[in-house]
Amino acid sequence: MEEIKATEVKNWREKLGLSRKRLAEFAKVSMTTLRQLELGKHKPQQRTIKRITEALQKVASGKLPVESAAANSKPTEQKPAPAEGPIRLSNLDLELISRILNMTEAQKIDLLKQII
């Protein structure tokens, strides 16, 4: 594989069964950089493309592991959720829900942008 173009990164990553997080770890680049690169919102430096290309080559050649759930295993059957009973939330869940409910609309939009 020659050095790939920034516009091809997402396609190669998906073909190899890598998550964005895993590729960012292997290539030693930030998740933000990789996400913006894949969305076409960031023109990467040459060394960034080189790192990503090298990481993808290592995965393709088997020198770096692909996530086990991505490409190497069959999907598992999910158990149906119980039809009745209370939903149990941890203290962390309750804290996050409380914080989100107290946010302004602009803060909620910013949070969603960060997640996506």
PyMOL commands that place a pseudoatom at each C-alpha (Angstrom):
pseudoatom trace, name=CA, resn=MET, resi=1, chain=A, elem=C, hetatm=0, pos=[0.000, 0.000, 0.000]
pseudoatom trace, name=CA, resn=GLU, resi=2, chain=A, elem=C, hetatm=0, pos=[1.442, 3.347, -0.995]
pseudoatom trace, name=CA, resn=GLU, resi=3, chain=A, elem=C, hetatm=0, pos=[0.871, 6.393, 1.124]
pseudoatom trace, name=CA, resn=ILE, resi=4, chain=A, elem=C, hetatm=0, pos=[-2.871, 6.898, 1.089]
pseudoatom trace, name=CA, resn=LYS, resi=5, chain=A, elem=C, hetatm=0, pos=[-4.789, 10.091, 0.502]
pseudoatom trace, name=CA, resn=ALA, resi=6, chain=A, elem=C, hetatm=0, pos=[-6.589, 11.723, 3.401]
pseudoatom trace, name=CA, resn=THR, resi=7, chain=A, elem=C, hetatm=0, pos=[-9.921, 11.122, 1.671]
pseudoatom trace, name=CA, resn=GLU, resi=8, chain=A, elem=C, hetatm=0, pos=[-9.269, 7.357, 1.612]
pseudoatom trace, name=CA, resn=VAL, resi=9, chain=A, elem=C, hetatm=0, pos=[-8.488, 6.916, 5.310]
pseudoatom trace, name=CA, resn=LYS, resi=10, chain=A, elem=C, hetatm=0, pos=[-12.049, 6.118, 6.400]
pseudoatom trace, name=CA, resn=ASN, resi=11, chain=A, elem=C, hetatm=0, pos=[-12.538, 3.569, 3.608]
pseudoatom trace, name=CA, resn=TRP, resi=12, chain=A, elem=C, hetatm=0, pos=[-9.312, 1.744, 4.467]
pseudoatom trace, name=CA, resn=ARG, resi=13, chain=A, elem=C, hetatm=0, pos=[-10.057, 1.851, 8.177]
pseudoatom trace, name=CA, resn=GLU, resi=14, chain=A, elem=C, hetatm=0, pos=[-13.492, 0.341, 7.662]
pseudoatom trace, name=CA, resn=LYS, resi=15, chain=A, elem=C, hetatm=0, pos=[-12.218, -2.295, 5.203]
pseudoatom trace, name=CA, resn=LEU, resi=16, chain=A, elem=C, hetatm=0, pos=[-9.735, -3.453, 7.820]
pseudoatom trace, name=CA, resn=GLY, resi=17, chain=A, elem=C, hetatm=0, pos=[-12.363, -3.481, 10.573]
pseudoatom trace, name=CA, resn=LEU, resi=18, chain=A, elem=C, hetatm=0, pos=[-10.721, -0.820, 12.720]
pseudoatom trace, name=CA, resn=SER, resi=19, chain=A, elem=C, hetatm=0, pos=[-12.499, 1.673, 14.888]
pseudoatom trace, name=CA, resn=ARG, resi=20, chain=A, elem=C, hetatm=0, pos=[-11.426, 5.282, 14.699]
pseudoatom trace, name=CA, resn=LYS, resi=21, chain=A, elem=C, hetatm=0, pos=[-10.136, 5.026, 18.269]
pseudoatom trace, name=CA, resn=ARG, resi=22, chain=A, elem=C, hetatm=0, pos=[-7.990, 1.988, 17.501]
pseudoatom trace, name=CA, resn=LEU, resi=23, chain=A, elem=C, hetatm=0, pos=[-6.473, 3.558, 14.373]
pseudoatom trace, name=CA, resn=ALA, resi=24, chain=A, elem=C, hetatm=0, pos=[-5.717, 6.763, 16.279]
pseudoatom trace, name=CA, resn=GLU, resi=25, chain=A, elem=C, hetatm=0, pos=[-3.910, 4.701, 18.937]
pseudoatom trace, name=CA, resn=PHE, resi=26, chain=A, elem=C, hetatm=0, pos=[-1.901, 2.732, 16.373]
pseudoatom trace, name=CA, resn=ALA, resi=27, chain=A, elem=C, hetatm=0, pos=[-0.984, 5.836, 14.344]
pseudoatom trace, name=CA, resn=LYS, resi=28, chain=A, elem=C, hetatm=0, pos=[-0.288, 7.937, 17.452]
pseudoatom trace, name=CA, resn=VAL, resi=29, chain=A, elem=C, hetatm=0, pos=[-2.595, 10.730, 16.329]
pseudoatom trace, name=CA, resn=SER, resi=30, chain=A, elem=C, hetatm=0, pos=[-5.477, 12.283, 18.241]
pseudoatom trace, name=CA, resn=MET, resi=31, chain=A, elem=C, hetatm=0, pos=[-9.056, 11.123, 17.740]
pseudoatom trace, name=CA, resn=THR, resi=32, chain=A, elem=C, hetatm=0, pos=[-9.992, 14.703, 16.880]
pseudoatom trace, name=CA, resn=THR, resi=33, chain=A, elem=C, hetatm=0, pos=[-7.387, 14.890, 14.130]
pseudoatom trace, name=CA, resn=LEU, resi=34, chain=A, elem=C, hetatm=0, pos=[-8.490, 11.573, 12.663]
pseudoatom trace, name=CA, resn=ARG, resi=35, chain=A, elem=C, hetatm=0, pos=[-12.183, 12.481, 12.819]
pseudoatom trace, name=CA, resn=GLN, resi=36, chain=A, elem=C, hetatm=0, pos=[-11.638, 15.856, 11.147]
pseudoatom trace, name=CA, resn=LEU, resi=37, chain=A, elem=C, hetatm=0, pos=[-9.408, 14.271, 8.529]
pseudoatom trace, name=CA, resn=GLU, resi=38, chain=A, elem=C, hetatm=0, pos=[-12.076, 11.678, 7.689]
pseudoatom trace, name=CA, resn=LEU, resi=39, chain=A, elem=C, hetatm=0, pos=[-14.752, 14.362, 7.494]
pseudoatom trace, name=CA, resn=GLY, resi=40, chain=A, elem=C, hetatm=0, pos=[-12.578, 16.462, 5.163]
pseudoatom trace, name=CA, resn=LYS, resi=41, chain=A, elem=C, hetatm=0, pos=[-12.393, 19.325, 7.668]
pseudoatom trace, name=CA, resn=HIS, resi=42, chain=A, elem=C, hetatm=0, pos=[-8.660, 19.060, 8.269]
pseudoatom trace, name=CA, resn=LYS, resi=43, chain=A, elem=C, hetatm=0, pos=[-5.730, 19.070, 5.892]
pseudoatom trace, name=CA, resn=PRO, resi=44, chain=A, elem=C, hetatm=0, pos=[-3.214, 16.841, 7.658]
pseudoatom trace, name=CA, resn=GLN, resi=45, chain=A, elem=C, hetatm=0, pos=[0.515, 17.248, 7.738]
pseudoatom trace, name=CA, resn=GLN, resi=46, chain=A, elem=C, hetatm=0, pos=[2.502, 14.814, 5.623]
pseudoatom trace, name=CA, resn=ARG, resi=47, chain=A, elem=C, hetatm=0, pos=[3.872, 13.049, 8.712]
pseudoatom trace, name=CA, resn=THR, resi=48, chain=A, elem=C, hetatm=0, pos=[0.321, 12.455, 9.984]
pseudoatom trace, name=CA, resn=ILE, resi=49, chain=A, elem=C, hetatm=0, pos=[-0.661, 10.746, 6.731]
pseudoatom trace, name=CA, resn=LYS, resi=50, chain=A, elem=C, hetatm=0, pos=[2.555, 8.723, 6.893]
pseudoatom trace, name=CA, resn=ARG, resi=51, chain=A, elem=C, hetatm=0, pos=[1.773, 7.528, 10.438]
pseudoatom trace, name=CA, resn=ILE, resi=52, chain=A, elem=C, hetatm=0, pos=[-1.765, 6.568, 9.472]
pseudoatom trace, name=CA, resn=THR, resi=53, chain=A, elem=C, hetatm=0, pos=[-0.592, 4.783, 6.329]
pseudoatom trace, name=CA, resn=GLU, resi=54, chain=A, elem=C, hetatm=0, pos=[2.032, 2.833, 8.283]
pseudoatom trace, name=CA, resn=ALA, resi=55, chain=A, elem=C, hetatm=0, pos=[-0.534, 1.816, 10.912]
pseudoatom trace, name=CA, resn=LEU, resi=56, chain=A, elem=C, hetatm=0, pos=[-2.983, 0.643, 8.236]
pseudoatom trace, name=CA, resn=GLN, resi=57, chain=A, elem=C, hetatm=0, pos=[-0.194, -1.317, 6.509]
pseudoatom trace, name=CA, resn=LYS, resi=58, chain=A, elem=C, hetatm=0, pos=[0.724, -3.050, 9.764]
pseudoatom trace, name=CA, resn=VAL, resi=59, chain=A, elem=C, hetatm=0, pos=[-2.902, -4.020, 10.386]
pseudoatom trace, name=CA, resn=ALA, resi=60, chain=A, elem=C, hetatm=0, pos=[-3.300, -5.246, 6.797]
pseudoatom trace, name=CA, resn=SER, resi=61, chain=A, elem=C, hetatm=0, pos=[-0.162, -7.387, 7.130]
pseudoatom trace, name=CA, resn=GLY, resi=62, chain=A, elem=C, hetatm=0, pos=[-1.232, -8.788, 10.500]
pseudoatom trace, name=CA, resn=LYS, resi=63, chain=A, elem=C, hetatm=0, pos=[1.506, -7.057, 12.496]
pseudoatom trace, name=CA, resn=LEU, resi=64, chain=A, elem=C, hetatm=0, pos=[-1.099, -5.162, 14.545]
pseudoatom trace, name=CA, resn=PRO, resi=65, chain=A, elem=C, hetatm=0, pos=[-4.300, -6.802, 15.803]
pseudoatom trace, name=CA, resn=VAL, resi=66, chain=A, elem=C, hetatm=0, pos=[-7.725, -5.875, 14.561]
pseudoatom trace, name=CA, resn=GLU, resi=67, chain=A, elem=C, hetatm=0, pos=[-10.412, -5.578, 17.230]
pseudoatom trace, name=CA, resn=SER, resi=68, chain=A, elem=C, hetatm=0, pos=[-11.864, -8.965, 17.935]
pseudoatom trace, name=CA, resn=ALA, resi=69, chain=A, elem=C, hetatm=0, pos=[-15.479, -7.862, 17.628]
pseudoatom trace, name=CA, resn=ALA, resi=70, chain=A, elem=C, hetatm=0, pos=[-14.997, -5.965, 14.372]
pseudoatom trace, name=CA, resn=ALA, resi=71, chain=A, elem=C, hetatm=0, pos=[-13.959, -8.416, 11.690]
pseudoatom trace, name=CA, resn=ASN, resi=72, chain=A, elem=C, hetatm=0, pos=[-12.936, -11.687, 13.278]
pseudoatom trace, name=CA, resn=SER, resi=73, chain=A, elem=C, hetatm=0, pos=[-16.083, -12.833, 14.998]
pseudoatom trace, name=CA, resn=LYS, resi=74, chain=A, elem=C, hetatm=0, pos=[-19.683, -13.450, 14.154]
pseudoatom trace, name=CA, resn=PRO, resi=75, chain=A, elem=C, hetatm=0, pos=[-22.259, -11.144, 15.693]
pseudoatom trace, name=CA, resn=THR, resi=76, chain=A, elem=C, hetatm=0, pos=[-23.594, -12.569, 18.914]
pseudoatom trace, name=CA, resn=GLU, resi=77, chain=A, elem=C, hetatm=0, pos=[-27.242, -12.844, 19.711]
pseudoatom trace, name=CA, resn=GLN, resi=78, chain=A, elem=C, hetatm=0, pos=[-28.417, -10.187, 22.083]
pseudoatom trace, name=CA, resn=LYS, resi=79, chain=A, elem=C, hetatm=0, pos=[-30.703, -11.136, 24.892]
pseudoatom trace, name=CA, resn=PRO, resi=80, chain=A, elem=C, hetatm=0, pos=[-33.993, -9.290, 24.822]
pseudoatom trace, name=CA, resn=ALA, resi=81, chain=A, elem=C, hetatm=0, pos=[-34.468, -6.700, 27.520]
pseudoatom trace, name=CA, resn=PRO, resi=82, chain=A, elem=C, hetatm=0, pos=[-36.836, -7.670, 30.298]
pseudoatom trace, name=CA, resn=ALA, resi=83, chain=A, elem=C, hetatm=0, pos=[-40.364, -6.503, 29.560]
pseudoatom trace, name=CA, resn=GLU, resi=84, chain=A, elem=C, hetatm=0, pos=[-41.106, -5.417, 33.100]
pseudoatom trace, name=CA, resn=GLY, resi=85, chain=A, elem=C, hetatm=0, pos=[-39.289, -4.011, 36.072]
pseudoatom trace, name=CA, resn=PRO, resi=86, chain=A, elem=C, hetatm=0, pos=[-37.609, -0.765, 37.022]
pseudoatom trace, name=CA, resn=ILE, resi=87, chain=A, elem=C, hetatm=0, pos=[-34.660, 0.651, 35.135]
pseudoatom trace, name=CA, resn=ARG, resi=88, chain=A, elem=C, hetatm=0, pos=[-31.627, 0.700, 37.387]
pseudoatom trace, name=CA, resn=LEU, resi=89, chain=A, elem=C, hetatm=0, pos=[-29.313, 3.647, 36.994]
pseudoatom trace, name=CA, resn=SER, resi=90, chain=A, elem=C, hetatm=0, pos=[-25.962, 4.123, 38.663]
pseudoatom trace, name=CA, resn=ASN, resi=91, chain=A, elem=C, hetatm=0, pos=[-25.079, 7.308, 40.499]
pseudoatom trace, name=CA, resn=LEU, resi=92, chain=A, elem=C, hetatm=0, pos=[-22.893, 8.277, 37.541]
pseudoatom trace, name=CA, resn=ASP, resi=93, chain=A, elem=C, hetatm=0, pos=[-25.835, 7.839, 35.155]
pseudoatom trace, name=CA, resn=LEU, resi=94, chain=A, elem=C, hetatm=0, pos=[-28.013, 10.013, 37.361]
pseudoatom trace, name=CA, resn=GLU, resi=95, chain=A, elem=C, hetatm=0, pos=[-25.302, 12.678, 37.619]
pseudoatom trace, name=CA, resn=LEU, resi=96, chain=A, elem=C, hetatm=0, pos=[-24.861, 12.797, 33.826]
pseudoatom trace, name=CA, resn=ILE, resi=97, chain=A, elem=C, hetatm=0, pos=[-28.609, 13.013, 33.241]
pseudoatom trace, name=CA, resn=SER, resi=98, chain=A, elem=C, hetatm=0, pos=[-28.873, 15.819, 35.768]
pseudoatom trace, name=CA, resn=ARG, resi=99, chain=A, elem=C, hetatm=0, pos=[-26.031, 17.764, 34.148]
pseudoatom trace, name=CA, resn=ILE, resi=100, chain=A, elem=C, hetatm=0, pos=[-27.511, 17.386, 30.668]
pseudoatom trace, name=CA, resn=LEU, resi=101, chain=A, elem=C, hetatm=0, pos=[-30.947, 18.511, 31.833]
pseudoatom trace, name=CA, resn=ASN, resi=102, chain=A, elem=C, hetatm=0, pos=[-29.406, 21.642, 33.349]
pseudoatom trace, name=CA, resn=MET, resi=103, chain=A, elem=C, hetatm=0, pos=[-27.517, 22.606, 30.176]
pseudoatom trace, name=CA, resn=THR, resi=104, chain=A, elem=C, hetatm=0, pos=[-28.614, 25.378, 27.867]
pseudoatom trace, name=CA, resn=GLU, resi=105, chain=A, elem=C, hetatm=0, pos=[-29.608, 24.442, 24.322]
pseudoatom trace, name=CA, resn=ALA, resi=106, chain=A, elem=C, hetatm=0, pos=[-26.296, 25.801, 23.009]
pseudoatom trace, name=CA, resn=GLN, resi=107, chain=A, elem=C, hetatm=0, pos=[-24.369, 23.649, 25.487]
pseudoatom trace, name=CA, resn=LYS, resi=108, chain=A, elem=C, hetatm=0, pos=[-26.364, 20.577, 24.441]
pseudoatom trace, name=CA, resn=ILE, resi=109, chain=A, elem=C, hetatm=0, pos=[-25.585, 21.247, 20.782]
pseudoatom trace, name=CA, resn=ASP, resi=110, chain=A, elem=C, hetatm=0, pos=[-21.884, 21.656, 21.585]
pseudoatom trace, name=CA, resn=LEU, resi=111, chain=A, elem=C, hetatm=0, pos=[-21.919, 18.385, 23.498]
pseudoatom trace, name=CA, resn=LEU, resi=112, chain=A, elem=C, hetatm=0, pos=[-23.541, 16.564, 20.580]
pseudoatom trace, name=CA, resn=LYS, resi=113, chain=A, elem=C, hetatm=0, pos=[-20.961, 17.992, 18.178]
pseudoatom trace, name=CA, resn=GLN, resi=114, chain=A, elem=C, hetatm=0, pos=[-18.171, 16.683, 20.403]
pseudoatom trace, name=CA, resn=ILE, resi=115, chain=A, elem=C, hetatm=0, pos=[-19.753, 13.233, 20.559]
pseudoatom trace, name=CA, resn=ILE, resi=116, chain=A, elem=C, hetatm=0, pos=[-20.301, 13.011, 16.824]
for i in range(1, 116): cmd.bond("trace and resi %d" % i, "trace and resi %d" % (i + 1))
show_as sticks, trace
zoom trace
